[in-house]
Amino acid sequence: MGTLTRRRFLAHSTAAGVGAVVGAGCGRASEDTPGAEAGRVVAEEAVAGESPGSRPPHIVLIMLDTLRADKLGCYGYPHDTSPALDALAARGVVFERAVAQCSWTRPSVGSLLTSRYARDLGLYVEHNEILNSRFETIGTLLKQHGYTTFGATANPNMNRSYNFHLGFDEYIESAVVFSWMEEAHDDNVRGRVSLPSAPRLYEQTLDFARRHPQGPCYVQLNLMEIHEWYVRDNYTLRRPEYQGLFLDVGERYPKYLQSVRQLTDDTAGFMEALSGLAGWEDTLFVILSDHGEGLDDHPGIAKSLYHGWLLYESQVVVPWILYRPGWTPAQPRIAQPVRLLELLPTVLDFAGAPIPEDIAGVSLKPLVEGRVASAALPEYFITETDFRGASKVGAYAAAWKYFNNIAPHAGLPPHELQARGGREQGLRTNQSRRRAEDMEPLRAYVEAWMREHPKTPPTPQLQALSEEERRQLEAIGYLGDEEETP
């Protein structure tokens, strides 16, 4: 269908309620967009080589909820799930192995936004736990540094009810739509609940950007189409251009891949549209996911279809991409494994903002710019989950992964050593007895880390969830409601 111009993206997202068309490439500006080419030339001159100049860049953090790294072309997936995003990633920076600190949304997002472990934040389970306002997030810190801040979430786990609105001048949370309104909406309808679609949130973001051309601005978005891949009335599946894709590639769940293609098309179109607006030519885009999805890659392991219960690679190895129009990064692909804990200091470093001393992560900006050969990161990466009683703590090393499965879990031993690479199968592939010499350093590290990080008591909600908010969380598989079966 040709390249995806900003005008075509706006026409689709505003008039038809859909995002980028299938087959879109990286998407250049249309020649009849006033000032687009001149603005892009200025941006290219400004950002080639070293990071630019006088004014800090706009920063846009895009969280593609539930996206596995290994399902993107730029991470080696052989089928065409993300061509438009891959084209932008090829002109940016790809962290080849990024590990999330939790395998479900609220603790993981709390961790990446604060550069603290979920247990240090007191975030464990779905009920009655909020992000304590004493913890500073990317939004609060950039606002202190002079940034105008805008946030929008399709995931109610990041609503005001859980304090994720703090630090934002404007914040759009996930709203409830009743069943009698369904015919008038084009979003993810789940019974009485409709989740905001990516085109809707992207258009609202473009509206904010038009009103704030000077900046600098910080934008934070969470999109839910991939999270909703298995829902019968999924918004993706009501867009005909995606319905027939990936049916013959040998994947058990092609609907997941369809959702990846739709959301990455929409996201690439939005990135081109936003960076083409006057004043937004110099924008640093940060694209990542909070966690992945099991997709039944772990036969014999209970609860391995979705996320939250396990800490395997399918659930915690996520994409992390940086893109800046006109950028010529010194290190376009970074092989050194990193953690999502590095997000906050890296973003603050690009903004020229002070980096707190009491955080867990380190800035990756020197690595991205080629000023250091490697970042000073720990040998082992911690990840954990307490989702619905799962209670697991894991450590990722260069060649191995160790899991302390504190709570019993069908198919898993109490102590588990797995080789690097996906498709872990619990007891069947466990190497803890054969490779005890490889497991013991990891086990000792996890035990020491748990002693050094005793669990912080959770912060309860001062105000109970409304009935609408409760129904909404239950509808997307949280608060104990079982997910649908694909």
SVG drawing of the C-alpha trace seen along z (x, -y; Angstrom):
<svg xmlns="http://www.w3.org/2000/svg" viewBox="-27 -27 63 61">
<polyline fill="none" stroke="black" stroke-width="0.4" points="0.0,0.0 3.0,-2.3 4.7,-4.3 2.9,-5.5 2.9,-9.3 2.0,-11.4 -1.1,-12.6 -2.2,-9.0 -1.6,-8.1 -3.8,-11.0 -6.5,-10.1 -6.7,-6.5 -6.4,-7.2 -8.9,-10.1 -11.5,-9.3 -11.5,-5.5 -10.2,-4.7 -7.4,-2.6 -3.7,-3.0 -1.0,-2.4 -2.0,-0.3 -0.5,3.1 2.6,3.1 3.8,-0.2 7.5,-0.9 9.4,-3.3 7.2,-6.2 8.8,-9.4 7.1,-12.7 4.8,-13.5 6.2,-16.3 3.2,-18.5 3.4,-18.7 4.3,-22.4 7.8,-22.7 8.4,-19.0 11.5,-18.7 13.1,-21.8 12.5,-20.7 13.9,-17.2 17.1,-18.7 17.6,-20.8 17.0,-17.7 19.5,-15.6 22.2,-18.3 21.5,-18.6 21.6,-15.0 24.1,-13.3 27.0,-11.8 27.0,-13.2 23.8,-14.1 22.8,-17.6 22.9,-21.0 21.3,-23.6 17.8,-22.5 17.1,-19.0 15.2,-16.7 11.6,-15.8 11.4,-12.3 8.6,-9.8 8.5,-6.5 6.2,-4.0 5.4,-0.8 4.0,1.9 2.5,4.0 3.2,7.8 5.6,7.7 8.2,10.4 11.5,9.4 11.9,12.6 8.7,11.8 10.2,8.7 12.1,8.7 14.9,6.5 15.4,9.2 15.7,12.0 12.1,13.2 11.9,14.6 8.4,13.5 7.1,10.1 5.7,9.0 7.2,5.6 8.6,4.2 7.7,0.5 9.2,0.6 12.2,2.6 13.0,-0.1 13.1,-2.8 15.1,-0.5 17.7,-0.1 18.3,-3.8 18.4,-3.8 19.8,-1.7 18.7,1.9 19.6,3.4 19.8,7.0 19.0,8.4 17.0,6.5 15.6,8.1 12.5,6.9 12.5,7.0 9.0,8.6 6.7,10.5 3.5,8.5 2.7,4.9 2.4,2.9 5.6,4.1 7.5,4.1 6.4,0.6 6.9,-0.7 10.4,0.7 11.4,-0.7 10.0,-4.2 11.8,-4.5 14.9,-2.3 14.1,-0.4 13.2,3.2 9.5,4.0 10.0,5.3 11.7,2.0 8.6,0.2 6.2,2.6 4.5,3.8 3.7,7.5 0.1,8.4 -3.0,7.0 -5.1,6.0 -4.8,2.8 -1.2,1.9 -0.1,-1.5 3.2,-3.2 4.1,-5.2 4.4,-8.9 7.8,-9.2 9.3,-7.3 10.3,-9.7 9.5,-8.5 10.9,-9.6 7.9,-11.9 8.4,-13.6 12.1,-14.0 11.8,-15.4 9.0,-17.8 11.4,-19.1 14.0,-19.6 11.6,-21.8 9.9,-19.3 6.2,-19.6 4.7,-16.1 1.9,-14.1 0.9,-10.5 -1.7,-8.2 -2.4,-4.5 -4.7,-1.9 -3.8,0.4 -5.8,-0.3 -2.9,1.0 -1.3,-2.4 -4.4,-4.5 -4.5,-7.3 -5.9,-4.7 -2.4,-3.3 -0.5,-6.6 1.0,-6.4 -0.3,-9.8 2.1,-11.6 4.4,-14.1 2.2,-14.6 0.7,-17.9 -1.9,-15.9 -2.7,-12.3 -5.3,-10.2 -6.1,-7.0 -7.9,-3.8 -11.6,-4.6 -14.6,-2.4 -17.1,-2.1 -20.5,-0.5 -22.0,2.2 -24.7,-0.1 -21.9,-2.3 -20.1,0.5 -21.4,-0.1 -20.1,-3.6 -16.5,-2.5 -13.7,-1.0 -11.6,0.1 -10.9,3.4 -14.3,4.3 -14.3,6.9 -17.9,7.3 -18.7,4.0 -15.2,2.7 -13.5,0.9 -9.8,0.3 -8.5,-2.9 -7.0,-1.9 -3.5,-2.8 -4.8,-5.1 -7.0,-7.0 -4.1,-7.5 -1.7,-8.4 -4.0,-11.0 -4.5,-12.5 -0.8,-12.6 -0.4,-14.4 -3.0,-16.9 -0.9,-17.5 2.2,-17.9 0.6,-20.5 -0.2,-22.5 3.3,-22.3 5.8,-22.8 8.5,-24.5 9.1,-21.9 11.0,-20.2 8.2,-17.6 8.1,-14.1 5.4,-11.8 4.7,-8.4 2.4,-5.9 1.1,-2.3 -0.6,-0.5 -2.6,2.8 -3.4,4.4 -0.7,7.1 -1.9,7.8 -5.3,8.4 -4.2,10.8 -6.4,13.7 -9.7,11.8 -12.5,12.9 -13.6,9.3 -10.0,8.0 -9.7,4.6 -7.0,6.0 -9.2,8.8 -11.8,6.3 -9.3,4.7 -9.5,6.8 -6.0,6.0 -4.5,8.0 -6.9,10.9 -5.4,13.3 -1.7,12.8 0.6,15.5 -1.8,18.4 0.8,20.5 4.0,19.8 3.8,22.7 3.0,20.6 0.3,21.9 -1.1,18.5 -1.1,16.3 -3.4,13.8 -0.5,12.8 1.6,12.1 -1.3,10.2 -1.5,8.0 2.3,7.4 2.0,6.4 -0.9,4.0 0.6,2.2 4.1,1.9 2.6,0.5 0.6,-2.0 3.6,-2.9 5.9,-3.5 3.3,-5.7 2.8,-7.7 6.6,-8.2 6.8,-9.6 3.8,-11.8 5.0,-13.2 8.6,-13.9 7.2,-15.7 5.3,-18.3 6.9,-21.7 9.1,-21.8 9.2,-18.0 11.9,-17.3 14.3,-16.4 12.5,-13.7 14.1,-10.8 11.7,-7.8 12.2,-5.0 10.2,-1.8 10.1,1.2 7.8,3.6 7.1,4.2 7.0,8.0 6.4,10.7 4.0,13.6 4.5,17.4 2.5,18.5 2.7,22.2 6.4,22.3 7.0,24.4 5.2,27.7 4.2,29.4 4.4,26.1 1.2,24.8 0.2,21.2 2.7,21.0 0.3,19.4 0.2,15.9 2.4,13.9 3.0,13.2 3.5,16.7 6.9,17.5 10.3,15.8 11.4,17.5 12.8,15.6 9.4,15.6 8.1,13.5 11.0,11.2 13.3,10.8 11.8,7.7 12.6,5.3 14.3,2.0 14.8,-0.4 16.0,-4.0 15.2,-6.1 15.9,-9.8 15.2,-11.2 18.5,-11.9 20.6,-10.1 23.8,-8.3 24.4,-6.3 27.9,-5.2 26.6,-1.8 23.5,-0.8 23.3,2.6 24.3,3.2 25.1,6.8 25.8,6.3 22.7,7.5 20.9,4.7 18.1,4.3 15.0,2.2 16.4,0.6 18.7,-1.3 15.8,-3.2 15.4,-6.0 19.1,-7.0 19.5,-6.7 16.5,-8.9 17.6,-11.5 21.1,-11.5 19.8,-12.3 17.7,-15.0 20.7,-16.5 18.8,-16.1 20.5,-15.1 20.5,-11.3 19.5,-10.3 22.3,-8.5 20.1,-6.0 18.7,-4.1 19.6,-0.6 20.3,-1.3 23.1,-3.1 22.9,-5.3 23.6,-3.6 24.1,-6.9 27.9,-6.6 27.6,-3.1 25.2,-4.3 27.5,-7.1 30.5,-4.8 32.4,-6.6 32.7,-3.3 33.1,0.3 30.7,1.6 28.4,0.4 29.2,1.1 26.4,3.6 26.3,6.4 27.2,9.9 23.7,11.2 20.3,9.7 17.5,10.1 13.9,10.7 11.0,11.8 7.2,12.2 4.6,12.7 1.7,12.8 -1.2,14.7 1.1,16.5 3.7,17.4 6.6,16.2 9.7,16.7 13.1,14.9 15.5,15.4 18.9,14.4 20.0,14.1 23.7,14.6 25.6,14.7 25.1,18.4 22.6,19.6 19.5,18.6 18.7,19.7 15.2,19.6 14.3,20.0 10.7,21.2 9.7,20.4 6.0,21.3 5.3,24.8 4.5,24.7 3.4,27.7 6.3,28.9 9.0,26.8 11.6,27.9 12.3,25.7 15.7,24.7 16.1,24.5 19.0,23.9 18.3,23.4 20.7,22.7 20.4,19.4 17.8,19.6 14.1,19.9 11.7,22.9 12.6,23.8 10.6,26.8 11.0,26.9 12.0,30.3 12.7,31.6 15.4,29.1 16.6,28.4 20.4,28.6 20.7,27.9 22.0,31.4 24.3,31.9 25.7,28.3 25.7,27.7 29.0,25.7 27.2,23.3 24.1,23.0 25.7,22.4 27.1,18.9 23.7,17.8 21.9,19.4 24.2,17.7 23.7,14.3 19.9,14.6 19.9,15.5 22.3,12.6 20.2,10.2 17.0,11.2 18.7,10.5 19.8,7.1 16.4,6.3 13.8,7.3 10.3,6.8 9.0,3.3 5.4,3.3 2.9,2.4 1.2,-1.0 -2.5,-0.5 -4.9,-2.5 -6.5,-5.4 -9.6,-5.1 -11.1,-1.8 -11.4,-1.0 -14.7,-2.0 -16.9,0.9 -16.2,-0.2 -12.4,-0.1 -12.7,3.3 -14.7,4.7 -12.1,3.2 -9.2,4.9 -11.0,8.2 -11.9,8.0 -8.3,7.8 -7.3,10.8 -6.3,9.2 -7.8,9.3 -8.0,13.0 -10.2,13.3 -9.0,16.1 -8.0,15.2 -9.9,16.5 -8.7,19.5 -7.6,18.8"/>
</svg>
